[in-house]
Amino acid sequence: MSQYSSRDSEGPEYIPSPSTAEQQPSIQFETFSLEELLQIVEDGMDSDGAPLHNDDLNAIQVRIACWRRLQNEVQGAKNDLKRRDRGDDDVIEGIPGKRIDIKYDEVESLTLKSSFRAWTDWKADLERVWAGATWKYQRENLKIIKAVSKMDKVCRARWNAYVRINPDKEEDYAHFLGWTRTLVRHNVSFETTVYEEYEKATQRNNQSPVDFDAYLSSIERELPEVPDSVQANRFYAKLNEDVVKQIKISGLQTLPNTRTGMVALAQRVWEGLRPKRNVPASEAKNTGSSSLPVQSQRPRPWNKLYNGRPERQWSRDGNKSSGNNDFRNHKDIESNGHKEKSSKTEKRELTCYSCGEPGHIKLNCPCKDEHIQSKSKPRIQQQRVVQPNQASSDDESSGNE
């Protein structure tokens, strides 16, 4: 690439060749790839076999740095495309996505007895698990493994048998979700059952609008998506009659056009109606038909008995009457008197009920034998009296013959 010529004794003089003068180092390596540049550096000579000079090395270094920057930019663009494709919108700025790991374990196990509402809740809970750690569940087979762990033993056995027959479906999460519908009751007419349940869904008397919204949303997840205003109107049409009537007479010019706003309005109205709804019908009729105050309609205070005596509980002013204190004092007096009597009874001597003498009882009475003899004498006399009568009657009967 270069030629040397001798000039006197000062040493050789560098004379660039025409090819070197025409081709600068920066231009020489512009068309080389990164692999070719690395090979040139490793060999220590250019493609023509000429040794590398400082200018050549500087040009190669600049060229390699350009390649490195370009590779980093390309890799960053590829990562952005991957995040956009998988919907990774939960990456916080300054924190790598793989560090976000929110553990969501509130997932009920799916069983063969689960209803379609339980199945929809189970599927929604799994979506929250994926959203809590997107970097962990990027692959579909990992999602299936996690979902199978939230099934009971019988369901897992059915999935294992299904995978043995269809091994190509083992890593298809969408197909797995479709297969889990076969585990739900009424799975043959699943879509028809969903529409039937949605048409029958109405707010019960003791059900709050918030709870009813949760139930209705579990059914709507399996229905085609509709605008939020349509969902609000559908929710309003399924509310309790008392709540709808109260909303109509409340004087509102316009109703909320969002589902959240409609639920909040219905909840406020329902809470305002709760005291009226909890009053029994019998009490409501008595209150409406009578003009007396509520305190005068209370039952008489003599509703408890203590040893045959009524115990007063309430007075006319609604407070405990002073009669309770009087009765309590009277009760204490009776109890004390009973104790005094019992002590006197213990000191009293024994008395016989047969002879009336003190100091013994009837079983040990010394007059016991005399008393028995006195009782047996009339019986003997009666028998003696009866015998002559019997003899005379026999004589009469024989004479008549």
TINULO-349765 format. One record per residue (C-alpha): residue number from 1; residue in one letter; y, z, x. Coordinates in steps of 0.25 Angstrom, whole numbers, plus 5000, padded with zeros to 4 digits. Layout:
N
ATOM_NUM_A_Y_Z_X
...
This chain:
401
ATOM_1_M_5000_5000_5000
ATOM_2_S_5009_5002_5012
ATOM_3_Q_5011_4996_5026
ATOM_4_Y_5015_5003_5039
ATOM_5_S_5022_4996_5050
ATOM_6_S_5026_5001_5064
ATOM_7_R_5040_5001_5069
ATOM_8_D_5043_5005_5083
ATOM_9_S_5039_5019_5086
ATOM_10_E_5044_5026_5074
ATOM_11_G_5031_5025_5066
ATOM_12_P_5026_5017_5055
ATOM_13_E_5035_5013_5044
ATOM_14_Y_5031_5013_5029
ATOM_15_I_5033_4999_5023
ATOM_16_P_5029_4999_5008
ATOM_17_S_5021_4987_5004
ATOM_18_P_5026_4978_4993
ATOM_19_S_5015_4983_4983
ATOM_20_T_5020_4998_4985
ATOM_21_A_5034_4994_4984
ATOM_22_E_5032_4987_4971
ATOM_23_Q_5023_4998_4965
ATOM_24_Q_5029_5012_4964
ATOM_25_P_5020_5024_4963
ATOM_26_S_5025_5028_4949
ATOM_27_I_5022_5014_4944
ATOM_28_Q_5009_5014_4952
ATOM_29_F_5002_5025_4944
ATOM_30_E_5008_5023_4930
ATOM_31_T_4996_5016_4925
ATOM_32_F_4986_5026_4930
ATOM_33_S_4979_5035_4921
ATOM_34_L_4977_5050_4923
ATOM_35_E_4963_5048_4928
ATOM_36_E_4967_5037_4938
ATOM_37_L_4978_5045_4943
ATOM_38_L_4969_5057_4946
ATOM_39_Q_4959_5048_4953
ATOM_40_I_4970_5042_4962
ATOM_41_V_4974_5057_4966
ATOM_42_E_4959_5060_4968
ATOM_43_D_4957_5048_4977
ATOM_44_G_4970_5049_4985
ATOM_45_M_4974_5034_4984
ATOM_46_D_4979_5025_4973
ATOM_47_S_4971_5014_4967
ATOM_48_D_4973_5004_4978
ATOM_49_G_4967_5014_4988
ATOM_50_A_4981_5017_4995
ATOM_51_P_4984_5032_4998
ATOM_52_L_4993_5040_4989
ATOM_53_H_5007_5044_4993
ATOM_54_N_5016_5054_4988
ATOM_55_D_5023_5045_4979
ATOM_56_D_5010_5041_4973
ATOM_57_L_5006_5055_4971
ATOM_58_N_5019_5059_4964
ATOM_59_A_5017_5047_4955
ATOM_60_I_5003_5051_4952
ATOM_61_Q_5007_5066_4949
ATOM_62_V_5018_5061_4939
ATOM_63_R_5008_5052_4932
ATOM_64_I_4997_5063_4931
ATOM_65_A_5008_5073_4925
ATOM_66_C_5011_5062_4915
ATOM_67_W_4997_5061_4911
ATOM_68_R_4995_5076_4909
ATOM_69_R_5007_5077_4900
ATOM_70_L_5002_5066_4892
ATOM_71_Q_4989_5072_4890
ATOM_72_N_4995_5085_4886
ATOM_73_E_5003_5078_4875
ATOM_74_V_4991_5070_4870
ATOM_75_Q_4983_5083_4869
ATOM_76_G_4994_5090_4861
ATOM_77_A_4995_5079_4852
ATOM_78_K_4980_5079_4849
ATOM_79_N_4980_5094_4846
ATOM_80_D_4992_5092_4836
ATOM_81_L_4984_5081_4829
ATOM_82_K_4972_5090_4828
ATOM_83_R_4980_5102_4822
ATOM_84_R_4986_5092_4812
ATOM_85_D_4972_5087_4808
ATOM_86_R_4966_5100_4806
ATOM_87_G_4978_5106_4799
ATOM_88_D_4981_5117_4809
ATOM_89_D_4994_5121_4804
ATOM_90_D_4993_5136_4807
ATOM_91_V_4996_5135_4822
ATOM_92_I_5007_5145_4825
ATOM_93_E_5017_5140_4835
ATOM_94_G_5014_5146_4849
ATOM_95_I_5000_5151_4845
ATOM_96_P_4988_5142_4847
ATOM_97_G_4980_5139_4835
ATOM_98_K_4967_5144_4840
ATOM_99_R_4973_5158_4841
ATOM_100_I_4976_5159_4826
ATOM_101_D_4963_5166_4821
ATOM_102_I_4965_5173_4807
ATOM_103_K_4952_5179_4803
ATOM_104_Y_4950_5177_4788
ATOM_105_D_4937_5184_4783
ATOM_106_E_4939_5186_4768
ATOM_107_V_4929_5175_4765
ATOM_108_E_4919_5178_4754
ATOM_109_S_4905_5173_4756
ATOM_110_L_4900_5161_4748
ATOM_111_T_4888_5164_4740
ATOM_112_L_4880_5156_4730
ATOM_113_K_4886_5164_4718
ATOM_114_S_4900_5161_4722
ATOM_115_S_4909_5154_4712
ATOM_116_F_4917_5142_4714
ATOM_117_R_4929_5152_4716
ATOM_118_A_4922_5160_4726
ATOM_119_W_4919_5147_4733
ATOM_120_T_4934_5142_4733
ATOM_121_D_4938_5155_4738
ATOM_122_W_4928_5155_4749
ATOM_123_K_4933_5141_4753
ATOM_124_A_4947_5145_4753
ATOM_125_D_4944_5157_4762
ATOM_126_L_4937_5148_4772
ATOM_127_E_4950_5140_4773
ATOM_128_R_4957_5152_4777
ATOM_129_V_4947_5155_4788
ATOM_130_W_4950_5141_4794
ATOM_131_A_4965_5143_4793
ATOM_132_G_4964_5156_4800
ATOM_133_A_4958_5150_4812
ATOM_134_T_4959_5135_4812
ATOM_135_W_4956_5134_4827
ATOM_136_K_4943_5141_4825
ATOM_137_Y_4938_5132_4813
ATOM_138_Q_4942_5118_4817
ATOM_139_R_4928_5113_4817
ATOM_140_E_4921_5112_4803
ATOM_141_N_4908_5118_4808
ATOM_142_L_4915_5131_4811
ATOM_143_K_4921_5131_4797
ATOM_144_I_4907_5129_4791
ATOM_145_I_4901_5141_4800
ATOM_146_K_4912_5150_4795
ATOM_147_A_4911_5146_4781
ATOM_148_V_4895_5148_4781
ATOM_149_S_4897_5162_4786
ATOM_150_K_4905_5165_4773
ATOM_151_M_4893_5161_4765
ATOM_152_D_4881_5170_4760
ATOM_153_K_4867_5168_4766
ATOM_154_V_4862_5159_4755
ATOM_155_C_4874_5149_4756
ATOM_156_R_4872_5149_4771
ATOM_157_A_4857_5146_4770
ATOM_158_R_4861_5134_4760
ATOM_159_W_4871_5129_4770
ATOM_160_N_4861_5129_4782
ATOM_161_A_4851_5122_4773
ATOM_162_Y_4861_5111_4770
ATOM_163_V_4865_5109_4784
ATOM_164_R_4851_5107_4788
ATOM_165_I_4850_5096_4778
ATOM_166_N_4864_5090_4781
ATOM_167_P_4867_5093_4796
ATOM_168_D_4879_5084_4796
ATOM_169_K_4886_5093_4786
ATOM_170_E_4886_5105_4795
ATOM_171_E_4900_5103_4801
ATOM_172_D_4907_5097_4788
ATOM_173_Y_4915_5108_4782
ATOM_174_A_4920_5100_4770
ATOM_175_H_4906_5097_4767
ATOM_176_F_4902_5112_4769
ATOM_177_L_4913_5116_4759
ATOM_178_G_4907_5106_4749
ATOM_179_W_4893_5111_4751
ATOM_180_T_4897_5126_4748
ATOM_181_R_4901_5122_4734
ATOM_182_T_4887_5120_4731
ATOM_183_L_4885_5135_4733
ATOM_184_V_4895_5139_4722
ATOM_185_R_4891_5141_4708
ATOM_186_H_4893_5129_4698
ATOM_187_N_4893_5120_4710
ATOM_188_V_4887_5109_4703
ATOM_189_S_4900_5108_4694
ATOM_190_F_4909_5114_4704
ATOM_191_E_4922_5105_4701
ATOM_192_T_4919_5107_4686
ATOM_193_T_4918_5122_4687
ATOM_194_V_4931_5122_4695
ATOM_195_Y_4939_5115_4684
ATOM_196_E_4932_5123_4673
ATOM_197_E_4936_5136_4680
ATOM_198_Y_4950_5131_4682
ATOM_199_E_4952_5128_4667
ATOM_200_K_4946_5141_4663
ATOM_201_A_4955_5149_4673
ATOM_202_T_4965_5158_4666
ATOM_203_Q_4972_5171_4669
ATOM_204_R_4964_5183_4663
ATOM_205_N_4971_5195_4657
ATOM_206_N_4969_5205_4669
ATOM_207_Q_4971_5194_4680
ATOM_208_S_4984_5193_4687
ATOM_209_P_4990_5179_4690
ATOM_210_V_4988_5181_4705
ATOM_211_D_4973_5183_4703
ATOM_212_F_4972_5172_4693
ATOM_213_D_4979_5163_4703
ATOM_214_A_4969_5166_4714
ATOM_215_Y_4958_5162_4704
ATOM_216_L_4964_5150_4700
ATOM_217_S_4967_5145_4714
ATOM_218_S_4953_5147_4718
ATOM_219_I_4949_5136_4707
ATOM_220_E_4961_5127_4711
ATOM_221_R_4956_5126_4725
ATOM_222_E_4945_5117_4720
ATOM_223_L_4954_5109_4711
ATOM_224_P_4963_5097_4715
ATOM_225_E_4976_5101_4721
ATOM_226_V_4988_5101_4712
ATOM_227_P_5003_5104_4714
ATOM_228_D_5008_5118_4714
ATOM_229_S_5016_5117_4702
ATOM_230_V_5003_5112_4694
ATOM_231_Q_4996_5124_4699
ATOM_232_A_5007_5133_4694
ATOM_233_N_5006_5127_4680
ATOM_234_R_4991_5128_4680
ATOM_235_F_4992_5143_4684
ATOM_236_Y_5002_5146_4673
ATOM_237_A_4994_5139_4662
ATOM_238_K_4982_5148_4666
ATOM_239_L_4989_5161_4665
ATOM_240_N_4987_5172_4655
ATOM_241_E_4994_5170_4641
ATOM_242_D_5002_5183_4642
ATOM_243_V_5007_5179_4656
ATOM_244_V_5011_5165_4651
ATOM_245_K_5018_5170_4639
ATOM_246_Q_5026_5180_4647
ATOM_247_I_5030_5169_4657
ATOM_248_K_5035_5160_4645
ATOM_249_I_5043_5171_4639
ATOM_250_S_5049_5176_4653
ATOM_251_G_5060_5166_4652
ATOM_252_L_5057_5158_4665
ATOM_253_Q_5064_5144_4665
ATOM_254_T_5053_5138_4675
ATOM_255_L_5040_5143_4680
ATOM_256_P_5036_5143_4694
ATOM_257_N_5031_5129_4699
ATOM_258_T_5022_5135_4710
ATOM_259_R_5009_5142_4708
ATOM_260_T_5013_5154_4716
ATOM_261_G_5026_5156_4708
ATOM_262_M_5018_5155_4695
ATOM_263_V_5008_5165_4700
ATOM_264_A_5019_5175_4704
ATOM_265_L_5026_5173_4690
ATOM_266_A_5013_5175_4682
ATOM_267_Q_5010_5188_4691
ATOM_268_R_5023_5194_4688
ATOM_269_V_5022_5191_4673
ATOM_270_W_5008_5197_4673
ATOM_271_E_5012_5209_4680
ATOM_272_G_5023_5211_4669
ATOM_273_L_5012_5210_4658
ATOM_274_R_5002_5219_4664
ATOM_275_P_5007_5233_4658
ATOM_276_K_5007_5226_4644
ATOM_277_R_4993_5220_4646
ATOM_278_N_4987_5233_4651
ATOM_279_V_4991_5241_4638
ATOM_280_P_4979_5241_4628
ATOM_281_A_4981_5234_4615
ATOM_282_S_4979_5247_4606
ATOM_283_E_4990_5254_4614
ATOM_284_A_4999_5242_4612
ATOM_285_K_4997_5242_4597
ATOM_286_N_4999_5257_4596
ATOM_287_T_5012_5256_4604
ATOM_288_G_5017_5244_4596
ATOM_289_S_5014_5250_4582
ATOM_290_S_5020_5264_4585
ATOM_291_S_5034_5267_4587
ATOM_292_L_5031_5281_4593
ATOM_293_P_5033_5284_4608
ATOM_294_V_5021_5282_4617
ATOM_295_Q_5020_5297_4620
ATOM_296_S_5018_5301_4605
ATOM_297_Q_5006_5291_4604
ATOM_298_R_4998_5298_4614
ATOM_299_P_4986_5306_4609
ATOM_300_R_4987_5320_4606
ATOM_301_P_4986_5329_4618
ATOM_302_W_4974_5337_4612
ATOM_303_N_4964_5327_4618
ATOM_304_K_4956_5337_4627
ATOM_305_L_4948_5349_4623
ATOM_306_Y_4945_5361_4632
ATOM_307_N_4935_5371_4626
ATOM_308_G_4939_5367_4612
ATOM_309_R_4954_5367_4615
ATOM_310_P_4963_5355_4617
ATOM_311_E_4970_5353_4630
ATOM_312_R_4984_5347_4629
ATOM_313_Q_4986_5336_4639
ATOM_314_W_5000_5329_4635
ATOM_315_S_5012_5334_4628
ATOM_316_R_5021_5325_4620
ATOM_317_D_5031_5322_4632
ATOM_318_G_5019_5316_4639
ATOM_319_N_5017_5327_4649
ATOM_320_K_5006_5338_4650
ATOM_321_S_5009_5349_4640
ATOM_322_S_5011_5363_4643
ATOM_323_G_4999_5366_4634
ATOM_324_N_4990_5362_4646
ATOM_325_N_4995_5374_4654
ATOM_326_D_4993_5384_4642
ATOM_327_F_4979_5379_4639
ATOM_328_R_4976_5380_4654
ATOM_329_N_4981_5395_4654
ATOM_330_H_4973_5397_4641
ATOM_331_K_4961_5391_4648
ATOM_332_D_4962_5400_4660
ATOM_333_I_4963_5412_4651
ATOM_334_E_4950_5408_4644
ATOM_335_S_4943_5406_4657
ATOM_336_N_4948_5420_4662
ATOM_337_G_4944_5427_4649
ATOM_338_H_4930_5420_4650
ATOM_339_K_4929_5426_4664
ATOM_340_E_4933_5440_4659
ATOM_341_K_4922_5439_4648
ATOM_342_S_4912_5435_4657
ATOM_343_S_4915_5447_4666
ATOM_344_K_4913_5456_4654
ATOM_345_T_4901_5450_4650
ATOM_346_E_4894_5452_4664
ATOM_347_K_4897_5467_4663
ATOM_348_R_4891_5469_4648
ATOM_349_E_4877_5475_4647
ATOM_350_L_4865_5468_4642
ATOM_351_T_4862_5471_4627
ATOM_352_C_4849_5469_4620
ATOM_353_Y_4849_5459_4608
ATOM_354_S_4837_5466_4601
ATOM_355_C_4840_5481_4601
ATOM_356_G_4855_5480_4605
ATOM_357_E_4854_5490_4616
ATOM_358_P_4861_5487_4630
ATOM_359_G_4854_5487_4643
ATOM_360_H_4843_5476_4640
ATOM_361_I_4840_5463_4633
ATOM_362_K_4831_5459_4622
ATOM_363_L_4819_5455_4631
ATOM_364_N_4819_5469_4637
ATOM_365_C_4822_5477_4625
ATOM_366_P_4814_5490_4623
ATOM_367_C_4814_5488_4608
ATOM_368_K_4808_5475_4609
ATOM_369_D_4794_5479_4604
ATOM_370_E_4799_5487_4592
ATOM_371_H_4807_5475_4588
ATOM_372_I_4795_5466_4588
ATOM_373_Q_4787_5476_4580
ATOM_374_S_4798_5477_4570
ATOM_375_K_4798_5462_4568
ATOM_376_S_4783_5461_4567
ATOM_377_K_4781_5472_4556
ATOM_378_P_4786_5464_4544
ATOM_379_R_4777_5453_4547
ATOM_380_I_4765_5462_4546
ATOM_381_Q_4770_5468_4533
ATOM_382_Q_4772_5454_4528
ATOM_383_Q_4758_5450_4531
ATOM_384_R_4752_5462_4524
ATOM_385_V_4760_5459_4512
ATOM_386_V_4755_5445_4512
ATOM_387_Q_4740_5449_4513
ATOM_388_P_4740_5456_4499
ATOM_389_N_4747_5445_4493
ATOM_390_Q_4737_5435_4498
ATOM_391_A_4725_5444_4493
ATOM_392_S_4731_5445_4479
ATOM_393_S_4733_5430_4478
ATOM_394_D_4719_5428_4482
ATOM_395_D_4714_5438_4471
ATOM_396_E_4722_5431_4461
ATOM_397_S_4717_5417_4465
ATOM_398_S_4703_5422_4464
ATOM_399_G_4705_5429_4450
ATOM_400_N_4710_5416_4445
ATOM_401_E_4698_5409_4449
